[in-house]
């Protein structure tokens, strides 16, 4: 009996030791590394600002952009447009129309690829190649980067930071590419508004049709709508 107890105790100790090692490897150490290196993207702006920002990713949806621009102009709102470089090269005139309206020009990568699959140098090239396109066509480009597909990890964030870019995600997502109805579109944003919220959208039909209502609802709650760089 004495031997059986000691063996069971030994087995218990071994199992406990394995669990501790797994906890260290997969939970505690990764969190500590992320915390100490700051390798996390930005999900929200300044919580002390009673304001939100529109993040509009542009890689398609040309037919809805004029309506979106008209609505933004009517309500005197400046948004941040995150451009894919290949789209800009294919649609320089429409891109310049956005830039000339005074909206912030930001980086969504030269092409819409999966950045998690890229090396650090390829991630940096994805950003800098697009920066060159934006500067050539628009003459300006903010140092904010929204990774394609919303993919991020410490490699992506660190690679962008090394070349002077902040990696920006979102606080609230319209998920407008799913073509929701108006109530769903507004319901994903309006009840969840908070200081510093970054609101993601795309040039889609539902956004074009309901952007004016969304702006009115946001302003009626006392929020300003400013650019991403202004809210950070």
C-alpha positions as semicolon CSV with decimal commas, in nm:
position;residue;x (nm);y (nm);z (nm)
1;X;0,000;0,000;0,000
2;X;0,284;0,235;0,090
3;X;0,447;0,182;-0,251
4;X;0,119;0,238;-0,439
5;X;0,062;0,570;-0,263
6;X;0,411;0,692;-0,341
7;X;0,377;0,601;-0,706
8;X;0,043;0,779;-0,730
9;X;0,195;1,084;-0,565
10;X;0,482;1,078;-0,811
11;X;0,239;1,052;-1,101
12;X;0,041;1,346;-0,961
13;X;0,358;1,556;-0,929
14;X;0,463;1,475;-1,286
15;X;0,121;1,567;-1,425
16;X;0,120;1,892;-1,226
17;X;0,470;1,977;-1,351
18;X;0,366;1,918;-1,712
19;X;0,061;2,141;-1,669
20;X;0,275;2,418;-1,519
21;X;0,519;2,399;-1,811
22;X;0,234;2,411;-2,065
23;X;0,082;2,709;-1,885
24;X;0,414;2,893;-1,897
25;X;0,478;2,812;-2,263
26;X;0,137;2,888;-2,407
27;X;-0,023;3,144;-2,176
28;X;0,197;3,333;-1,932
29;X;0,514;3,380;-2,138
30;X;0,340;3,481;-2,465
31;X;0,130;3,738;-2,278
32;X;0,437;3,874;-2,105
33;X;0,625;3,903;-2,434
34;X;0,337;4,086;-2,598
35;X;0,305;4,318;-2,302
36;X;0,674;4,400;-2,274
37;X;0,731;4,448;-2,648
38;X;0,410;4,642;-2,711
39;X;0,343;4,410;-3,006
40;X;-0,029;4,470;-3,022
41;X;-0,222;4,677;-3,275
42;X;-0,441;4,973;-3,186
43;X;-0,806;4,886;-3,133
44;X;-0,928;5,220;-3,000
45;X;-0,830;5,585;-2,996
46;X;-0,799;5,827;-2,707
47;X;-1,067;5,737;-2,448
48;X;-1,062;6,096;-2,324
49;X;-1,189;6,229;-2,657
50;X;-1,563;6,241;-2,710
51;X;-1,510;6,138;-3,071
52;X;-1,506;5,845;-3,311
53;X;-1,331;5,782;-3,643
54;X;-1,445;5,615;-3,964
55;X;-1,199;5,360;-4,109
56;X;-1,298;5,294;-4,470
57;X;-1,103;5,015;-4,640
58;X;-1,088;5,058;-5,018
59;X;-1,007;4,770;-5,250
60;X;-1,338;4,751;-5,440
61;X;-1,685;4,908;-5,435
62;X;-1,614;5,192;-5,680
63;X;-1,982;5,241;-5,760
64;X;-2,061;5,338;-5,400
65;X;-1,774;5,578;-5,336
66;X;-1,932;5,892;-5,496
67;X;-2,241;5,856;-5,277
68;X;-2,030;5,804;-4,966
69;X;-1,822;6,112;-5,047
70;X;-2,137;6,320;-5,103
71;X;-2,275;6,213;-4,764
72;X;-1,948;6,289;-4,585
73;X;-1,939;6,633;-4,748
74;X;-2,302;6,707;-4,661
75;X;-2,235;6,632;-4,294
76;X;-1,891;6,799;-4,292
77;X;-1,715;6,478;-4,187
78;X;-1,361;6,373;-4,270
79;X;-1,292;5,999;-4,275
80;X;-0,976;5,791;-4,300
81;X;-0,955;5,587;-4,620
82;X;-0,722;5,286;-4,609
83;X;-0,621;5,218;-4,970
84;X;-0,490;4,904;-5,136
85;X;-0,214;5,013;-5,375
86;X;-0,326;4,808;-5,674
87;X;-0,671;4,965;-5,647
88;X;-0,516;5,313;-5,651
89;X;-0,313;5,227;-5,960
90;X;-0,626;5,104;-6,136
91;X;-0,846;5,393;-6,018
92;X;-0,622;5,699;-5,978
93;X;-0,890;5,953;-6,065
94;X;-1,140;5,819;-5,813
95;X;-0,864;5,800;-5,555
96;X;-0,767;6,161;-5,617
97;X;-1,130;6,263;-5,576
98;X;-1,119;6,117;-5,223
99;X;-0,787;6,286;-5,146
100;X;-0,895;6,623;-5,284
101;X;-1,201;6,613;-5,057
102;X;-0,960;6,636;-4,763
103;X;-0,995;6,287;-4,624
104;X;-0,705;6,112;-4,454
105;X;-0,499;5,885;-4,679
106;X;-0,386;5,564;-4,507
107;X;-0,223;5,231;-4,591
108;X;-0,402;4,899;-4,646
109;X;-0,106;4,729;-4,815
110;X;0,002;4,731;-5,179
111;X;-0,207;4,421;-5,247
112;X;-0,479;4,242;-5,054
113;X;-0,275;3,944;-4,937
114;X;-0,259;3,752;-4,608
115;X;0,016;3,926;-4,407
116;X;0,044;3,639;-4,158
117;X;0,191;3,431;-4,440
118;X;0,464;3,684;-4,517
119;X;0,813;3,731;-4,379
120;X;0,898;4,048;-4,190
121;X;1,074;4,198;-4,491
122;X;0,777;4,112;-4,716
123;X;0,538;4,280;-4,471
124;X;0,750;4,592;-4,479
125;X;0,759;4,582;-4,859
126;X;0,380;4,545;-4,863
127;X;0,361;4,872;-4,670
128;X;0,638;5,071;-4,835
129;X;0,540;4,978;-5,191
130;X;0,192;5,108;-5,114
131;X;0,332;5,420;-4,949
132;X;0,518;5,497;-5,272
133;X;0,194;5,464;-5,470
134;X;-0,001;5,684;-5,230
135;X;0,265;5,955;-5,229
136;X;0,290;5,949;-5,608
137;X;-0,084;5,975;-5,667
138;X;-0,196;6,185;-5,369
139;X;0,116;6,358;-5,242
140;X;0,055;6,250;-4,884
141;X;0,006;5,940;-4,673
142;X;-0,039;5,895;-4,299
143;X;0,178;5,647;-4,112
144;X;-0,110;5,421;-4,015
145;X;-0,148;5,068;-4,149
146;X;-0,459;4,850;-4,153
147;X;-0,352;4,493;-4,237
148;X;-0,548;4,316;-4,512
149;X;-0,806;4,070;-4,381
150;X;-0,764;4,223;-4,035
151;X;-0,477;3,983;-3,971
152;X;-0,225;4,066;-3,703
153;X;0,041;3,915;-3,483
154;X;0,353;4,048;-3,316
155;X;0,558;3,998;-3,635
156;X;0,322;4,220;-3,835
157;X;0,295;4,489;-3,569
158;X;0,672;4,497;-3,509
159;X;0,753;4,501;-3,880
160;X;0,526;4,801;-3,930
161;X;0,663;4,978;-3,623
162;X;1,020;4,939;-3,745
163;X;0,937;5,153;-4,048
164;X;0,740;5,408;-3,849
165;X;0,385;5,276;-3,888
166;X;0,112;5,223;-3,631
167;X;-0,097;4,913;-3,694
168;X;-0,465;4,999;-3,657
169;X;-0,758;4,761;-3,624
170;X;-1,109;4,863;-3,519
171;X;-1,336;4,896;-3,217
172;X;-1,668;4,847;-3,395
173;X;-1,727;4,665;-3,723
174;X;-2,026;4,730;-3,949
175;X;-1,957;4,398;-4,128
176;X;-2,115;4,577;-4,422
177;X;-1,964;4,332;-4,673
178;X;-2,226;4,083;-4,556
179;X;-2,493;4,320;-4,692
180;X;-2,699;4,346;-4,370
181;X;-3,025;4,537;-4,356
182;X;-3,025;4,895;-4,229
183;X;-3,132;4,805;-3,876
184;X;-2,852;4,550;-3,839
185;X;-2,595;4,787;-3,986
186;X;-2,688;5,065;-3,744
187;X;-2,736;4,824;-3,452
188;X;-2,378;4,705;-3,478
189;X;-2,254;5,059;-3,413
190;X;-2,494;5,304;-3,250
191;X;-2,570;5,120;-2,920
192;X;-2,199;5,045;-2,871
193;X;-2,054;5,392;-2,927
194;X;-1,774;5,494;-2,692
195;X;-1,499;5,753;-2,673
196;X;-1,221;5,682;-2,921
197;X;-1,411;5,418;-3,119
198;X;-1,266;5,321;-3,456
199;X;-1,554;5,224;-3,684
200;X;-1,475;4,992;-3,976
201;X;-1,665;5,005;-4,303
202;X;-1,622;4,955;-4,679
203;X;-1,771;5,104;-4,995
204;X;-2,087;4,893;-4,999
205;X;-2,450;4,954;-5,083
206;X;-2,567;4,937;-4,722
207;X;-2,301;5,186;-4,613
208;X;-2,378;5,423;-4,899
209;X;-2,750;5,416;-4,817
210;X;-2,724;5,445;-4,438
211;X;-2,411;5,651;-4,374
212;X;-2,609;5,972;-4,335
213;X;-2,831;5,814;-4,071
214;X;-2,528;5,673;-3,890
215;X;-2,359;6,012;-3,884
216;X;-2,673;6,179;-3,751
217;X;-2,709;5,918;-3,475
218;X;-2,345;5,958;-3,373
219;X;-2,362;6,337;-3,364
220;X;-2,692;6,334;-3,176
221;X;-2,513;6,152;-2,895
222;X;-2,256;6,426;-2,868
223;X;-1,967;6,259;-3,052
224;X;-1,741;6,434;-3,300
225;X;-1,626;6,239;-3,605
226;X;-1,257;6,289;-3,678
227;X;-0,977;6,107;-3,858
228;X;-0,780;5,813;-3,720
229;X;-0,462;6,017;-3,678
230;X;-0,656;6,282;-3,489
231;X;-0,816;6,034;-3,251
232;X;-0,500;5,837;-3,163
